Amino acid sequence: MILLLGKVEGMEVGLTMSMKNKNGTLQLTAMECGCYMEELIITLNGGASWFYQRFVDALGDQIRSAVENTITNKISEGTSKLDSLLQSLPKKINVDNVAALNVTFVKDPVFGNSSIEFDINGLFVSSSGYADPRCLHKYPLLSYCGSASKMLWISLDEVVFNSASAVYFQAGLMHWIVDKVPDQSLLNTASWKFLIPRLYRKYPNDDMLLDISLTSPPEVKIREEKIGSTIYLDMTIDVLDNAETIPVACISMEVTISGFVEISGITWLVKPQWMISPLP
């Protein structure tokens, strides 16, 4: 039985890597990698170790070189595996069957003394991959909001919310049929016979419904300590007469919503203010 003992003195391992944005993903490349051992001492004990020790001593430089190359190759393999992992990160995360979040990287990472900054697209797109350029071309990429000595810093620009509204508007989801209200009698022509007698005479005691459609995607405006949006919509009043839906009036409205956001613990609270005005 031969016991092998190894000892390394003065080992240095150097690695220089680069991380760049490539087509929305991060590419990790080992630019320089090396290992240096000042001395590798191998001692054999027991049995015929006195015989084999001569061969080990004679081949000491070759053994040291082989160990250095093995360490270098293992580091290169680990870098390639990490690069493959970064390349496999998803470029899109589905929110639902309509919208997805574009999580591609838009710039090369920025390295600081003790931090690393990643810029992600962050805009909402259609789950099918289609985005109407008429709705999204005006939204620039997010910009970095400044330096901060925090462990994690997340910046959300108003273009994120506007891209979401554009996607859902394109999908036709900003259209509602209202046939239930707290005071259901308001959706019957009998409640309007004194205000609009002509409507009641023509459609006596008929139920009504509201057909509400946004005419454009809502645009969110974010200012310091304030958030707001202006919504343009058409509200058509329909009368249900003998199983037939008859539009009797259409009102174009401008709805202005403004408020401010408070953070309580990990809960976001939005306190809105409404202003509704009919358009001429």
Residue pairs with C-beta under 8 A, 6 or more apart in sequence:
1 46
1 47
2 44
2 45
2 46
2 47
2 48
2 49
2 52
3 44
3 45
3 46
3 49
4 42
4 43
4 44
5 42
5 43
5 44
5 45
6 40
6 41
6 42
6 43
7 40
7 41
7 42
7 43
8 37
8 39
8 40
8 41
9 37
9 38
9 39
9 40
9 41
10 36
10 37
10 38
10 39
11 35
11 36
11 37
11 38
12 35
12 36
13 34
13 35
13 36
13 71
13 75
14 32
14 33
14 34
14 35
14 36
15 30
15 32
15 33
15 75
15 79
16 30
16 31
16 32
16 33
17 28
17 29
17 30
17 31
17 79
18 28
18 29
18 31
19 26
19 27
19 28
19 29
19 108
19 109
20 26
20 27
20 29
20 108
20 109
21 27
21 105
21 106
21 107
21 108
21 109
24 91
24 104
24 105
24 106
24 121
25 86
25 87
25 89
25 91
25 104
25 105
26 86
26 87
26 89
26 105
26 109
27 83
27 86
27 87
28 79
28 82
28 83
28 86
29 79
29 83
30 75
30 76
30 79
30 80
33 72
33 75
33 76
33 79
34 68
34 72
35 67
35 68
35 69
35 71
35 72
35 75
36 68
37 64
37 67
37 68
39 64
40 60
40 63
40 64
40 67
42 56
42 60
42 63
43 53
44 52
44 53
44 56
56 63
89 103
90 103
91 102
91 103
91 104
92 100
92 101
92 102
92 103
92 104
92 125
92 129
93 100
93 101
93 103
94 100
94 101
94 127
95 101
95 124
95 127
96 127
97 127
98 126
98 127
98 167
98 168
98 171
98 173
99 124
99 125
99 126
99 127
99 164
99 167
99 168
99 171
100 124
100 125
100 126
100 127
101 122
101 123
101 124
101 125
102 121
102 122
102 123
102 124
102 125
103 120
103 121
103 122
104 120
104 121
105 118
105 119
105 120
105 121
106 119
106 120
106 121
106 141
106 142
107 119
109 116
109 117
109 118
110 116
110 117
111 117
117 144
119 141
119 142
119 144
120 142
121 141
121 142
122 142
122 156
122 157
122 160
123 136
123 139
123 159
123 160
123 163
124 160
124 163
124 164
124 166
124 167
125 131
125 163
125 167
126 167
126 170
126 171
131 166
131 167
132 166
132 170
135 166
135 169
135 170
135 217
136 163
136 166
139 159
139 162
139 163
140 159
142 155
142 157
142 159
142 160
143 157
144 155
145 153
145 155
157 222
158 220
158 221
158 222
161 220
161 222
162 217
162 219
162 220
165 174
165 217
165 218
165 219
165 220
166 217
168 174
168 217
169 214
169 216
169 217
169 218
174 213
174 214
174 217
174 218
175 211
175 212
175 213
175 214
176 211
176 212
176 213
177 209
177 210
177 211
177 212
178 209
178 210
178 211
178 212
179 187
179 207
179 209
179 210
180 187
181 187
185 191
187 207
187 208
187 209
187 210
188 205
188 206
188 207
188 208
189 199
189 200
189 203
189 204
189 205
189 206
189 208
189 239
190 200
190 204
190 205
192 199
192 200
193 199
193 200
193 201
199 239
199 248
203 239
203 241
203 246
203 248
206 239
206 240
206 241
207 239
207 240
208 237
208 238
208 239
208 240
209 238
209 240
209 245
210 235
210 236
210 237
210 238
211 235
211 236
211 237
211 238
211 247
212 233
212 234
212 235
212 236
213 233
213 234
213 236
214 231
214 232
214 233
215 232
215 233
215 234
215 252
216 232
218 229
218 230
218 231
219 229
219 230
220 227
220 228
220 229
221 227
221 228
221 229
221 230
225 260
226 258
226 259
226 260
227 258
227 259
227 260
227 261
227 270
228 256
228 257
228 258
228 259
229 256
229 257
229 258
230 254
230 255
230 256
230 257
231 254
231 255
231 256
231 257
232 252
232 253
232 254
232 255
232 279
233 252
233 253
233 255
234 250
234 251
234 252
234 253
235 250
235 251
235 252
235 253
236 247
236 249
236 250
236 251
237 247
237 248
237 249
237 250
237 251
238 245
238 246
238 247
238 248
239 245
239 246
239 247
239 248
240 246
251 278
252 278
252 279
253 276
253 277
253 278
253 279
254 276
254 277
254 278
254 279
255 274
255 275
255 276
256 274
256 275
256 276
256 277
257 272
257 273
257 274
257 275
258 272
258 273
258 275
259 270
259 271
259 272
259 273
260 270
260 271
261 268
261 269
261 270
262 268
262 269
262 271
263 269
